[in-house]
């Protein structure tokens, strides 16, 4: 999945074997940039707990989100102050 990481990136979970509680297949997840982990074949995403964790990158496929939709997603995933 090694795609260039921009300001924000989203992925869709395509497998959740071993992570059924943390990941939902066909769900969109926000990627947290972590270049060192990507070098090891891991990707950091905000999972079902609302926290960011490392997962094998083969569980996901990258998706491009239009800028307008990305702004909406960013607002809906921000935690209240």
mmCIF file of the N, C-alpha and C atoms, coordinates in Angstrom:
data_MODEL
# 
_entry.id   MODEL 
# 
loop_
_atom_site.group_PDB 
_atom_site.id 
_atom_site.type_symbol 
_atom_site.label_atom_id 
_atom_site.label_alt_id 
_atom_site.label_comp_id 
_atom_site.label_asym_id 
_atom_site.label_entity_id 
_atom_site.label_seq_id 
_atom_site.pdbx_PDB_ins_code 
_atom_site.Cartn_x 
_atom_site.Cartn_y 
_atom_site.Cartn_z 
_atom_site.occupancy 
_atom_site.B_iso_or_equiv 
_atom_site.pdbx_formal_charge 
_atom_site.auth_seq_id 
_atom_site.auth_comp_id 
_atom_site.auth_asym_id 
_atom_site.auth_atom_id 
_atom_site.pdbx_PDB_model_num 
ATOM 1   N N  . UNK A 1 1  ? 0.815   -1.190  0.000  1.00 0.00 ? 1  UNK A N  1 
ATOM 2   C CA . UNK A 1 1  ? 0.000   0.000   0.000  1.00 0.00 ? 1  UNK A CA 1 
ATOM 3   C C  . UNK A 1 1  ? 0.860   1.255   0.000  1.00 0.00 ? 1  UNK A C  1 
ATOM 4   N N  . UNK A 1 2  ? 2.084   1.185   -0.078 1.00 0.00 ? 2  UNK A N  1 
ATOM 5   C CA . UNK A 1 2  ? 2.983   2.325   0.079  1.00 0.00 ? 2  UNK A CA 1 
ATOM 6   C C  . UNK A 1 2  ? 2.685   3.419   -0.935 1.00 0.00 ? 2  UNK A C  1 
ATOM 7   N N  . UNK A 1 3  ? 1.786   4.288   -0.536 1.00 0.00 ? 3  UNK A N  1 
ATOM 8   C CA . UNK A 1 3  ? 1.414   5.416   -1.372 1.00 0.00 ? 3  UNK A CA 1 
ATOM 9   C C  . UNK A 1 3  ? 1.957   6.669   -0.714 1.00 0.00 ? 3  UNK A C  1 
ATOM 10  N N  . UNK A 1 4  ? 2.191   7.724   -1.477 1.00 0.00 ? 4  UNK A N  1 
ATOM 11  C CA . UNK A 1 4  ? 2.669   8.957   -0.868 1.00 0.00 ? 4  UNK A CA 1 
ATOM 12  C C  . UNK A 1 4  ? 1.682   9.459   0.177  1.00 0.00 ? 4  UNK A C  1 
ATOM 13  N N  . UNK A 1 5  ? 2.212   9.898   1.291  1.00 0.00 ? 5  UNK A N  1 
ATOM 14  C CA . UNK A 1 5  ? 1.362   10.396  2.367  1.00 0.00 ? 5  UNK A CA 1 
ATOM 15  C C  . UNK A 1 5  ? 1.286   11.911  2.262  1.00 0.00 ? 5  UNK A C  1 
ATOM 16  N N  . UNK A 1 6  ? 0.073   12.417  2.098  1.00 0.00 ? 6  UNK A N  1 
ATOM 17  C CA . UNK A 1 6  ? -0.123  13.861  2.029  1.00 0.00 ? 6  UNK A CA 1 
ATOM 18  C C  . UNK A 1 6  ? -0.470  14.402  3.402  1.00 0.00 ? 6  UNK A C  1 
ATOM 19  N N  . UNK A 1 7  ? -1.138  15.561  3.419  1.00 0.00 ? 7  UNK A N  1 
ATOM 20  C CA . UNK A 1 7  ? -1.553  16.153  4.691  1.00 0.00 ? 7  UNK A CA 1 
ATOM 21  C C  . UNK A 1 7  ? -2.498  15.226  5.434  1.00 0.00 ? 7  UNK A C  1 
ATOM 22  N N  . UNK A 1 8  ? -3.385  14.579  4.715  1.00 0.00 ? 8  UNK A N  1 
ATOM 23  C CA . UNK A 1 8  ? -4.241  13.593  5.356  1.00 0.00 ? 8  UNK A CA 1 
ATOM 24  C C  . UNK A 1 8  ? -4.446  12.451  4.387  1.00 0.00 ? 8  UNK A C  1 
ATOM 25  N N  . UNK A 1 9  ? -4.734  11.317  4.938  1.00 0.00 ? 9  UNK A N  1 
ATOM 26  C CA . UNK A 1 9  ? -4.907  10.128  4.112  1.00 0.00 ? 9  UNK A CA 1 
ATOM 27  C C  . UNK A 1 9  ? -5.975  9.272   4.769  1.00 0.00 ? 9  UNK A C  1 
ATOM 28  N N  . UNK A 1 10 ? -6.746  8.620   3.933  1.00 0.00 ? 10 UNK A N  1 
ATOM 29  C CA . UNK A 1 10 ? -7.776  7.720   4.413  1.00 0.00 ? 10 UNK A CA 1 
ATOM 30  C C  . UNK A 1 10 ? -7.590  6.368   3.757  1.00 0.00 ? 10 UNK A C  1 
ATOM 31  N N  . UNK A 1 11 ? -7.978  5.323   4.458  1.00 0.00 ? 11 UNK A N  1 
ATOM 32  C CA . UNK A 1 11 ? -7.902  3.969   3.944  1.00 0.00 ? 11 UNK A CA 1 
ATOM 33  C C  . UNK A 1 11 ? -9.217  3.258   4.246  1.00 0.00 ? 11 UNK A C  1 
ATOM 34  N N  . UNK A 1 12 ? -9.490  2.210   3.478  1.00 0.00 ? 12 UNK A N  1 
ATOM 35  C CA . UNK A 1 12 ? -10.640 1.352   3.740  1.00 0.00 ? 12 UNK A CA 1 
ATOM 36  C C  . UNK A 1 12 ? -10.094 0.003   4.201  1.00 0.00 ? 12 UNK A C  1 
ATOM 37  N N  . UNK A 1 13 ? -10.673 -0.510  5.271  1.00 0.00 ? 13 UNK A N  1 
ATOM 38  C CA . UNK A 1 13 ? -10.291 -1.820  5.783  1.00 0.00 ? 13 UNK A CA 1 
ATOM 39  C C  . UNK A 1 13 ? -10.864 -2.891  4.854  1.00 0.00 ? 13 UNK A C  1 
ATOM 40  N N  . UNK A 1 14 ? -10.015 -3.803  4.385  1.00 0.00 ? 14 UNK A N  1 
ATOM 41  C CA . UNK A 1 14 ? -10.474 -4.891  3.517  1.00 0.00 ? 14 UNK A CA 1 
ATOM 42  C C  . UNK A 1 14 ? -10.371 -6.252  4.199  1.00 0.00 ? 14 UNK A C  1 
ATOM 43  N N  . UNK A 1 15 ? -9.637  -6.321  5.310  1.00 0.00 ? 15 UNK A N  1 
ATOM 44  C CA . UNK A 1 15 ? -9.517  -7.547  6.113  1.00 0.00 ? 15 UNK A CA 1 
ATOM 45  C C  . UNK A 1 15 ? -9.383  -7.130  7.570  1.00 0.00 ? 15 UNK A C  1 
ATOM 46  N N  . UNK A 1 16 ? -9.940  -7.923  8.473  1.00 0.00 ? 16 UNK A N  1 
ATOM 47  C CA . UNK A 1 16 ? -9.768  -7.605  9.891  1.00 0.00 ? 16 UNK A CA 1 
ATOM 48  C C  . UNK A 1 16 ? -9.428  -8.835  10.724 1.00 0.00 ? 16 UNK A C  1 
ATOM 49  N N  . UNK A 1 17 ? -8.928  -9.886  10.068 1.00 0.00 ? 17 UNK A N  1 
ATOM 50  C CA . UNK A 1 17 ? -8.550  -11.108 10.784 1.00 0.00 ? 17 UNK A CA 1 
ATOM 51  C C  . UNK A 1 17 ? -7.531  -10.777 11.874 1.00 0.00 ? 17 UNK A C  1 
ATOM 52  N N  . UNK A 1 18 ? -7.861  -11.184 13.081 1.00 0.00 ? 18 UNK A N  1 
ATOM 53  C CA . UNK A 1 18 ? -6.997  -10.900 14.222 1.00 0.00 ? 18 UNK A CA 1 
ATOM 54  C C  . UNK A 1 18 ? -7.288  -9.564  14.871 1.00 0.00 ? 18 UNK A C  1 
ATOM 55  N N  . UNK A 1 19 ? -8.140  -8.764  14.242 1.00 0.00 ? 19 UNK A N  1 
ATOM 56  C CA . UNK A 1 19 ? -8.442  -7.421  14.750 1.00 0.00 ? 19 UNK A CA 1 
ATOM 57  C C  . UNK A 1 19 ? -9.941  -7.129  14.663 1.00 0.00 ? 19 UNK A C  1 
ATOM 58  N N  . UNK A 1 20 ? -10.773 -8.129  14.829 1.00 0.00 ? 20 UNK A N  1 
ATOM 59  C CA . UNK A 1 20 ? -12.219 -7.979  14.633 1.00 0.00 ? 20 UNK A CA 1 
ATOM 60  C C  . UNK A 1 20 ? -12.865 -6.949  15.557 1.00 0.00 ? 20 UNK A C  1 
ATOM 61  N N  . UNK A 1 21 ? -12.322 -6.755  16.740 1.00 0.00 ? 21 UNK A N  1 
ATOM 62  C CA . UNK A 1 21 ? -12.883 -5.762  17.669 1.00 0.00 ? 21 UNK A CA 1 
ATOM 63  C C  . UNK A 1 21 ? -12.432 -4.353  17.283 1.00 0.00 ? 21 UNK A C  1 
ATOM 64  N N  . UNK A 1 22 ? -11.236 -4.248  16.727 1.00 0.00 ? 22 UNK A N  1 
ATOM 65  C CA . UNK A 1 22 ? -10.639 -2.942  16.431 1.00 0.00 ? 22 UNK A CA 1 
ATOM 66  C C  . UNK A 1 22 ? -10.970 -2.382  15.062 1.00 0.00 ? 22 UNK A C  1 
ATOM 67  N N  . UNK A 1 23 ? -11.237 -3.268  14.092 1.00 0.00 ? 23 UNK A N  1 
ATOM 68  C CA . UNK A 1 23 ? -11.437 -2.840  12.707 1.00 0.00 ? 23 UNK A CA 1 
ATOM 69  C C  . UNK A 1 23 ? -12.705 -3.440  12.119 1.00 0.00 ? 23 UNK A C  1 
ATOM 70  N N  . UNK A 1 24 ? -13.390 -2.659  11.293 1.00 0.00 ? 24 UNK A N  1 
ATOM 71  C CA . UNK A 1 24 ? -14.597 -3.110  10.611 1.00 0.00 ? 24 UNK A CA 1 
ATOM 72  C C  . UNK A 1 24 ? -14.309 -3.125  9.109  1.00 0.00 ? 24 UNK A C  1 
ATOM 73  N N  . UNK A 1 25 ? -14.531 -4.268  8.479  1.00 0.00 ? 25 UNK A N  1 
ATOM 74  C CA . UNK A 1 25 ? -14.306 -4.391  7.038  1.00 0.00 ? 25 UNK A CA 1 
ATOM 75  C C  . UNK A 1 25 ? -15.250 -3.441  6.296  1.00 0.00 ? 25 UNK A C  1 
ATOM 76  N N  . UNK A 1 26 ? -14.723 -2.801  5.261  1.00 0.00 ? 26 UNK A N  1 
ATOM 77  C CA . UNK A 1 26 ? -15.408 -1.825  4.400  1.00 0.00 ? 26 UNK A CA 1 
ATOM 78  C C  . UNK A 1 26 ? -15.594 -0.456  5.070  1.00 0.00 ? 26 UNK A C  1 
ATOM 79  N N  . UNK A 1 27 ? -14.969 -0.232  6.204  1.00 0.00 ? 27 UNK A N  1 
ATOM 80  C CA . UNK A 1 27 ? -15.090 1.060   6.882  1.00 0.00 ? 27 UNK A CA 1 
ATOM 81  C C  . UNK A 1 27 ? -13.887 1.942   6.540  1.00 0.00 ? 27 UNK A C  1 
ATOM 82  N N  . UNK A 1 28 ? -14.143 3.230   6.452  1.00 0.00 ? 28 UNK A N  1 
ATOM 83  C CA . UNK A 1 28 ? -13.124 4.237   6.179  1.00 0.00 ? 28 UNK A CA 1 
ATOM 84  C C  . UNK A 1 28 ? -12.409 4.594   7.479  1.00 0.00 ? 28 UNK A C  1 
ATOM 85  N N  . UNK A 1 29 ? -11.074 4.634   7.434  1.00 0.00 ? 29 UNK A N  1 
ATOM 86  C CA . UNK A 1 29 ? -10.272 5.000   8.607  1.00 0.00 ? 29 UNK A CA 1 
ATOM 87  C C  . UNK A 1 29 ? -9.296  6.108   8.250  1.00 0.00 ? 29 UNK A C  1 
ATOM 88  N N  . UNK A 1 30 ? -9.073  6.988   9.202  1.00 0.00 ? 30 UNK A N  1 
ATOM 89  C CA . UNK A 1 30 ? -8.101  8.080   9.045  1.00 0.00 ? 30 UNK A CA 1 
ATOM 90  C C  . UNK A 1 30 ? -6.725  7.554   9.413  1.00 0.00 ? 30 UNK A C  1 
ATOM 91  N N  . UNK A 1 31 ? -5.749  7.861   8.579  1.00 0.00 ? 31 UNK A N  1 
ATOM 92  C CA . UNK A 1 31 ? -4.367  7.474   8.813  1.00 0.00 ? 31 UNK A CA 1 
ATOM 93  C C  . UNK A 1 31 ? -3.669  8.575   9.599  1.00 0.00 ? 31 UNK A C  1 
ATOM 94  N N  . UNK A 1 32 ? -2.881  8.170   10.577 1.00 0.00 ? 32 UNK A N  1 
ATOM 95  C CA . UNK A 1 32 ? -2.035  9.087   11.328 1.00 0.00 ? 32 UNK A CA 1 
ATOM 96  C C  . UNK A 1 32 ? -0.623  8.907   10.766 1.00 0.00 ? 32 UNK A C  1 
ATOM 97  N N  . UNK A 1 33 ? -0.009  9.974   10.235 1.00 0.00 ? 33 UNK A N  1 
ATOM 98  C CA . UNK A 1 33 ? 1.315   9.829   9.644  1.00 0.00 ? 33 UNK A CA 1 
ATOM 99  C C  . UNK A 1 33 ? 2.334   9.231   10.631 1.00 0.00 ? 33 UNK A C  1 
ATOM 100 N N  . UNK A 1 34 ? 3.057   8.218   10.181 1.00 0.00 ? 34 UNK A N  1 
ATOM 101 C CA . UNK A 1 34 ? 4.081   7.554   10.982 1.00 0.00 ? 34 UNK A CA 1 
ATOM 102 C C  . UNK A 1 34 ? 5.065   6.899   10.016 1.00 0.00 ? 34 UNK A C  1 
ATOM 103 N N  . UNK A 1 35 ? 5.960   7.704   9.439  1.00 0.00 ? 35 UNK A N  1 
ATOM 104 C CA . UNK A 1 35 ? 6.869   7.203   8.401  1.00 0.00 ? 35 UNK A CA 1 
ATOM 105 C C  . UNK A 1 35 ? 7.729   6.019   8.843  1.00 0.00 ? 35 UNK A C  1 
ATOM 106 N N  . UNK A 1 36 ? 8.157   5.992   10.078 1.00 0.00 ? 36 UNK A N  1 
ATOM 107 C CA . UNK A 1 36 ? 9.006   4.892   10.546 1.00 0.00 ? 36 UNK A CA 1 
ATOM 108 C C  . UNK A 1 36 ? 8.241   3.576   10.541 1.00 0.00 ? 36 UNK A C  1 
ATOM 109 N N  . UNK A 1 37 ? 7.004   3.601   10.958 1.00 0.00 ? 37 UNK A N  1 
ATOM 110 C CA . UNK A 1 37 ? 6.194   2.383   10.965 1.00 0.00 ? 37 UNK A CA 1 
ATOM 111 C C  . UNK A 1 37 ? 5.886   1.919   9.546  1.00 0.00 ? 37 UNK A C  1 
ATOM 112 N N  . UNK A 1 38 ? 5.660   2.870   8.641  1.00 0.00 ? 38 UNK A N  1 
ATOM 113 C CA . UNK A 1 38 ? 5.373   2.519   7.246  1.00 0.00 ? 38 UNK A CA 1 
ATOM 114 C C  . UNK A 1 38 ? 6.543   1.753   6.640  1.00 0.00 ? 38 UNK A C  1 
ATOM 115 N N  . UNK A 1 39 ? 7.767   2.097   7.049  1.00 0.00 ? 39 UNK A N  1 
ATOM 116 C CA . UNK A 1 39 ? 8.946   1.384   6.549  1.00 0.00 ? 39 UNK A CA 1 
ATOM 117 C C  . UNK A 1 39 ? 8.932   -0.080  6.978  1.00 0.00 ? 39 UNK A C  1 
ATOM 118 N N  . UNK A 1 40 ? 8.233   -0.388  8.068  1.00 0.00 ? 40 UNK A N  1 
ATOM 119 C CA . UNK A 1 40 ? 8.150   -1.753  8.593  1.00 0.00 ? 40 UNK A CA 1 
ATOM 120 C C  . UNK A 1 40 ? 6.874   -2.469  8.149  1.00 0.00 ? 40 UNK A C  1 
ATOM 121 N N  . UNK A 1 41 ? 6.116   -1.846  7.225  1.00 0.00 ? 41 UNK A N  1 
ATOM 122 C CA . UNK A 1 41 ? 4.907   -2.475  6.718  1.00 0.00 ? 41 UNK A CA 1 
ATOM 123 C C  . UNK A 1 41 ? 3.702   -2.309  7.626  1.00 0.00 ? 41 UNK A C  1 
ATOM 124 N N  . UNK A 1 42 ? 3.763   -1.312  8.509  1.00 0.00 ? 42 UNK A N  1 
ATOM 125 C CA . UNK A 1 42 ? 2.653   -1.041  9.423  1.00 0.00 ? 42 UNK A CA 1 
ATOM 126 C C  . UNK A 1 42 ? 2.047   0.316   9.118  1.00 0.00 ? 42 UNK A C  1 
ATOM 127 N N  . UNK A 1 43 ? 0.786   0.470   9.440  1.00 0.00 ? 43 UNK A N  1 
ATOM 128 C CA . UNK A 1 43 ? 0.096   1.736   9.225  1.00 0.00 ? 43 UNK A CA 1 
ATOM 129 C C  . UNK A 1 43 ? -0.631  2.094   10.516 1.00 0.00 ? 43 UNK A C  1 
ATOM 130 N N  . UNK A 1 44 ? -0.587  3.359   10.870 1.00 0.00 ? 44 UNK A N  1 
ATOM 131 C CA . UNK A 1 44 ? -1.235  3.836   12.097 1.00 0.00 ? 44 UNK A CA 1 
ATOM 132 C C  . UNK A 1 44 ? -2.573  4.463   11.717 1.00 0.00 ? 44 UNK A C  1 
ATOM 133 N N  . UNK A 1 45 ? -3.661  3.891   12.248 1.00 0.00 ? 45 UNK A N  1 
ATOM 134 C CA . UNK A 1 45 ? -4.994  4.427   11.966 1.00 0.00 ? 45 UNK A CA 1 
ATOM 135 C C  . UNK A 1 45 ? -5.745  4.631   13.276 1.00 0.00 ? 45 UNK A C  1 
ATOM 136 N N  . UNK A 1 46 ? -6.739  5.490   13.208 1.00 0.00 ? 46 UNK A N  1 
ATOM 137 C CA . UNK A 1 46 ? -7.635  5.677   14.340 1.00 0.00 ? 46 UNK A CA 1 
ATOM 138 C C  . UNK A 1 46 ? -8.694  4.587   14.233 1.00 0.00 ? 46 UNK A C  1 
ATOM 139 N N  . UNK A 1 47 ? -8.663  3.653   15.184 1.00 0.00 ? 47 UNK A N  1 
ATOM 140 C CA . UNK A 1 47 ? -9.539  2.480   15.099 1.00 0.00 ? 47 UNK A CA 1 
ATOM 141 C C  . UNK A 1 47 ? -10.866 2.702   15.818 1.00 0.00 ? 47 UNK A C  1 
ATOM 142 N N  . UNK A 1 48 ? -11.594 1.614   16.068 1.00 0.00 ? 48 UNK A N  1 
ATOM 143 C CA . UNK A 1 48 ? -12.922 1.693   16.677 1.00 0.00 ? 48 UNK A CA 1 
ATOM 144 C C  . UNK A 1 48 ? -12.912 2.249   18.097 1.00 0.00 ? 48 UNK A C  1 
ATOM 145 N N  . UNK A 1 49 ? -11.763 2.196   18.770 1.00 0.00 ? 49 UNK A N  1 
ATOM 146 C CA . UNK A 1 49 ? -11.671 2.738   20.131 1.00 0.00 ? 49 UNK A CA 1 
ATOM 147 C C  . UNK A 1 49 ? -11.556 4.255   20.118 1.00 0.00 ? 49 UNK A C  1 
ATOM 148 N N  . UNK A 1 50 ? -11.267 4.820   18.932 1.00 0.00 ? 50 UNK A N  1 
ATOM 149 C CA . UNK A 1 50 ? -11.050 6.260   18.830 1.00 0.00 ? 50 UNK A CA 1 
ATOM 150 C C  . UNK A 1 50 ? -9.597  6.660   19.055 1.00 0.00 ? 50 UNK A C  1 
ATOM 151 N N  . UNK A 1 51 ? -8.750  5.670   19.281 1.00 0.00 ? 51 UNK A N  1 
ATOM 152 C CA . UNK A 1 51 ? -7.317  5.895   19.479 1.00 0.00 ? 51 UNK A CA 1 
ATOM 153 C C  . UNK A 1 51 ? -6.559  5.424   18.245 1.00 0.00 ? 51 UNK A C  1 
ATOM 154 N N  . UNK A 1 52 ? -5.323  5.899   18.097 1.00 0.00 ? 52 UNK A N  1 
ATOM 155 C CA . UNK A 1 52 ? -4.524  5.452   16.962 1.00 0.00 ? 52 UNK A CA 1 
ATOM 156 C C  . UNK A 1 52 ? -3.642  4.275   17.367 1.00 0.00 ? 52 UNK A C  1 
ATOM 157 N N  . UNK A 1 53 ? -3.645  3.253   16.505 1.00 0.00 ? 53 UNK A N  1 
ATOM 158 C CA . UNK A 1 53 ? -2.858  2.047   16.722 1.00 0.00 ? 53 UNK A CA 1 
ATOM 159 C C  . UNK A 1 53 ? -2.241  1.592   15.410 1.00 0.00 ? 53 UNK A C  1 
ATOM 160 N N  . UNK A 1 54 ? -1.204  0.780   15.522 1.00 0.00 ? 54 UNK A N  1 
ATOM 161 C CA . UNK A 1 54 ? -0.536  0.229   14.353 1.00 0.00 ? 54 UNK A CA 1 
ATOM 162 C C  . UNK A 1 54 ? -1.191  -1.081  13.929 1.00 0.00 ? 54 UNK A C  1 
ATOM 163 N N  . UNK A 1 55 ? -1.342  -1.239  12.613 1.00 0.00 ? 55 UNK A N  1 
ATOM 164 C CA . UNK A 1 55 ? -1.887  -2.458  12.036 1.00 0.00 ? 55 UNK A CA 1 
ATOM 165 C C  . UNK A 1 55 ? -1.076  -2.801  10.791 1.00 0.00 ? 55 UNK A C  1 
ATOM 166 N N  . UNK A 1 56 ? -1.066  -4.071  10.372 1.00 0.00 ? 56 UNK A N  1 
ATOM 167 C CA . UNK A 1 56 ? -0.402  -4.427  9.111  1.00 0.00 ? 56 UNK A CA 1 
ATOM 168 C C  . UNK A 1 56 ? -1.081  -3.691  7.952  1.00 0.00 ? 56 UNK A C  1 
ATOM 169 N N  . UNK A 1 57 ? -0.275  -3.094  7.086  1.00 0.00 ? 57 UNK A N  1 
ATOM 170 C CA . UNK A 1 57 ? -0.861  -2.279  6.028  1.00 0.00 ? 57 UNK A CA 1 
ATOM 171 C C  . UNK A 1 57 ? -1.628  -3.092  4.995  1.00 0.00 ? 57 UNK A C  1 
ATOM 172 N N  . UNK A 1 58 ? -1.412  -4.404  4.917  1.00 0.00 ? 58 UNK A N  1 
ATOM 173 C CA . UNK A 1 58 ? -2.157  -5.209  3.947  1.00 0.00 ? 58 UNK A CA 1 
ATOM 174 C C  . UNK A 1 58 ? -3.625  -5.371  4.329  1.00 0.00 ? 58 UNK A C  1 
ATOM 175 N N  . UNK A 1 59 ? -4.022  -4.886  5.493  1.00 0.00 ? 59 UNK A N  1 
ATOM 176 C CA . UNK A 1 59 ? -5.431  -4.928  5.888  1.00 0.00 ? 59 UNK A CA 1 
ATOM 177 C C  . UNK A 1 59 ? -6.235  -3.792  5.260  1.00 0.00 ? 59 UNK A C  1 
ATOM 178 N N  . UNK A 1 60 ? -5.560  -2.870  4.571  1.00 0.00 ? 60 UNK A N  1 
ATOM 179 C CA . UNK A 1 60 ? -6.200  -1.655  4.070  1.00 0.00 ? 60 UNK A CA 1 
ATOM 180 C C  . UNK A 1 60 ? -5.864  -1.392  2.613  1.00 0.00 ? 60 UNK A C  1 
ATOM 181 N N  . UNK A 1 61 ? -6.718  -0.623  1.968  1.00 0.00 ? 61 UNK A N  1 
ATOM 182 C CA . UNK A 1 61 ? -6.405  -0.055  0.656  1.00 0.00 ? 61 UNK A CA 1 
ATOM 183 C C  . UNK A 1 61 ? -6.599  1.453   0.767  1.00 0.00 ? 61 UNK A C  1 
ATOM 184 N N  . UNK A 1 62 ? -5.713  2.216   0.127  1.00 0.00 ? 62 UNK A N  1 
ATOM 185 C CA . UNK A 1 62 ? -5.834  3.677   0.203  1.00 0.00 ? 62 UNK A CA 1 
ATOM 186 C C  . UNK A 1 62 ? -6.991  4.175   -0.660 1.00 0.00 ? 62 UNK A C  1 
ATOM 187 N N  . UNK A 1 63 ? -7.587  5.280   -0.242 1.00 0.00 ? 63 UNK A N  1 
ATOM 188 C CA . UNK A 1 63 ? -8.633  5.920   -1.034 1.00 0.00 ? 63 UNK A CA 1 
ATOM 189 C C  . UNK A 1 63 ? -8.352  7.407   -1.108 1.00 0.00 ? 63 UNK A C  1 
ATOM 190 N N  . UNK A 1 64 ? -8.718  7.991   -2.232 1.00 0.00 ? 64 UNK A N  1 
ATOM 191 C CA . UNK A 1 64 ? -8.612  9.442   -2.387 1.00 0.00 ? 64 UNK A CA 1 
ATOM 192 C C  . UNK A 1 64 ? -9.957  10.053  -2.060 1.00 0.00 ? 64 UNK A C  1 
ATOM 193 N N  . UNK A 1 65 ? -9.926  11.050  -1.226 1.00 0.00 ? 65 UNK A N  1 
ATOM 194 C CA . UNK A 1 65 ? -11.138 11.726  -0.796 1.00 0.00 ? 65 UNK A CA 1 
ATOM 195 C C  . UNK A 1 65 ? -11.121 13.128  -1.398 1.00 0.00 ? 65 UNK A C  1 
ATOM 196 N N  . UNK A 1 66 ? -12.202 13.564  -2.046 1.00 0.00 ? 66 UNK A N  1 
ATOM 197 C CA . UNK A 1 66 ? -12.248 14.940  -2.555 1.00 0.00 ? 66 UNK A CA 1 
ATOM 198 C C  . UNK A 1 66 ? -12.026 15.933  -1.402 1.00 0.00 ? 66 UNK A C  1 
ATOM 199 N N  . UNK A 1 67 ? -11.394 17.040  -1.700 1.00 0.00 ? 67 UNK A N  1 
ATOM 200 C CA . UNK A 1 67 ? -11.064 18.047  -0.672 1.00 0.00 ? 67 UNK A CA 1 
ATOM 201 C C  . UNK A 1 67 ? -12.282 18.487  0.129  1.00 0.00 ? 67 UNK A C  1 
ATOM 202 N N  . UNK A 1 68 ? -13.418 18.711  -0.527 1.00 0.00 ? 68 UNK A N  1 
ATOM 203 C CA . UNK A 1 68 ? -14.627 19.114  0.198  1.00 0.00 ? 68 UNK A CA 1 
ATOM 204 C C  . UNK A 1 68 ? -15.038 18.048  1.210  1.00 0.00 ? 68 UNK A C  1 
ATOM 205 N N  . UNK A 1 69 ? -15.015 16.792  0.793  1.00 0.00 ? 69 UNK A N  1 
ATOM 206 C CA . UNK A 1 69 ? -15.382 15.699  1.690  1.00 0.00 ? 69 UNK A CA 1 
ATOM 207 C C  . UNK A 1 69 ? -14.358 15.555  2.813  1.00 0.00 ? 69 UNK A C  1 
ATOM 208 N N  . UNK A 1 70 ? -13.087 15.773  2.505  1.00 0.00 ? 70 UNK A N  1 
ATOM 209 C CA . UNK A 1 70 ? -12.034 15.683  3.505  1.00 0.00 ? 70 UNK A CA 1 
ATOM 210 C C  . UNK A 1 70 ? -12.245 16.717  4.613  1.00 0.00 ? 70 UNK A C  1 
ATOM 211 N N  . UNK A 1 71 ? -12.647 17.922  4.226  1.00 0.00 ? 71 UNK A N  1 
ATOM 212 C CA . UNK A 1 71 ? -12.920 18.970  5.236  1.00 0.00 ? 71 UNK A CA 1 
ATOM 213 C C  . UNK A 1 71 ? -14.084 18.564  6.133  1.00 0.00 ? 71 UNK A C  1 
ATOM 214 N N  . UNK A 1 72 ? -15.111 17.987  5.547  1.00 0.00 ? 72 UNK A N  1 
ATOM 215 C CA . UNK A 1 72 ? -16.269 17.536  6.332  1.00 0.00 ? 72 UNK A CA 1 
ATOM 216 C C  . UNK A 1 72 ? -15.856 16.407  7.272  1.00 0.00 ? 72 UNK A C  1 
ATOM 217 N N  . UNK A 1 73 ? -15.093 15.457  6.767  1.00 0.00 ? 73 UNK A N  1 
ATOM 218 C CA . UNK A 1 73 ? -14.626 14.355  7.611  1.00 0.00 ? 73 UNK A CA 1 
ATOM 219 C C  . UNK A 1 73 ? -13.763 14.863  8.759  1.00 0.00 ? 73 UNK A C  1 
ATOM 220 N N  . UNK A 1 74 ? -12.910 15.830  8.492  1.00 0.00 ? 74 UNK A N  1 
ATOM 221 C CA . UNK A 1 74 ? -12.048 16.378  9.542  1.00 0.00 ? 74 UNK A CA 1 
ATOM 222 C C  . UNK A 1 74 ? -12.882 17.007  10.650 1.00 0.00 ? 74 UNK A C  1 
ATOM 223 N N  . UNK A 1 75 ? -13.951 17.699  10.281 1.00 0.00 ? 75 UNK A N  1 
ATOM 224 C CA . UNK A 1 75 ? -14.823 18.326  11.299 1.00 0.00 ? 75 UNK A CA 1 
ATOM 225 C C  . UNK A 1 75 ? -15.574 17.283  12.111 1.00 0.00 ? 75 UNK A C  1 
ATOM 226 N N  . UNK A 1 76 ? -16.018 16.219  11.467 1.00 0.00 ? 76 UNK A N  1 
ATOM 227 C CA . UNK A 1 76 ? -16.818 15.226  12.174 1.00 0.00 ? 76 UNK A CA 1 
ATOM 228 C C  . UNK A 1 76 ? -15.993 14.274  13.012 1.00 0.00 ? 76 UNK A C  1 
ATOM 229 N N  . UNK A 1 77 ? -14.680 14.241  12.799 1.00 0.00 ? 77 UNK A N  1 
ATOM 230 C CA . UNK A 1 77 ? -13.836 13.337  13.593 1.00 0.00 ? 77 UNK A CA 1 
ATOM 231 C C  . UNK A 1 77 ? -13.038 14.057  14.671 1.00 0.00 ? 77 UNK A C  1 
ATOM 232 N N  . UNK A 1 78 ? -13.159 15.375  14.732 1.00 0.00 ? 78 UNK A N  1 
ATOM 233 C CA . UNK A 1 78 ? -12.446 16.107  15.784 1.00 0.00 ? 78 UNK A CA 1 
ATOM 234 C C  . UNK A 1 78 ? -13.110 15.843  17.119 1.00 0.00 ? 78 UNK A C  1 
ATOM 235 N N  . UNK A 1 79 ? -12.293 15.726  18.146 1.00 0.00 ? 79 UNK A N  1 
ATOM 236 C CA . UNK A 1 79 ? -12.836 15.529  19.484 1.00 0.00 ? 79 UNK A CA 1 
ATOM 237 C C  . UNK A 1 79 ? -13.276 16.863  20.067 1.00 0.00 ? 79 UNK A C  1 
ATOM 238 N N  . UNK A 1 80 ? -14.384 16.892  20.807 1.00 0.00 ? 80 UNK A N  1 
ATOM 239 C CA . UNK A 1 80 ? -14.828 18.150  21.420 1.00 0.00 ? 80 UNK A CA 1 
ATOM 240 C C  . UNK A 1 80 ? -13.825 18.611  22.473 1.00 0.00 ? 80 UNK A C  1 
ATOM 241 N N  . UNK A 1 81 ? -13.690 19.932  22.596 1.00 0.00 ? 81 UNK A N  1 
ATOM 242 C CA . UNK A 1 81 ? -12.724 20.482  23.552 1.00 0.00 ? 81 UNK A CA 1 
ATOM 243 C C  . UNK A 1 81 ? -13.258 20.421  24.970 1.00 0.00 ? 81 UNK A C  1 
# 
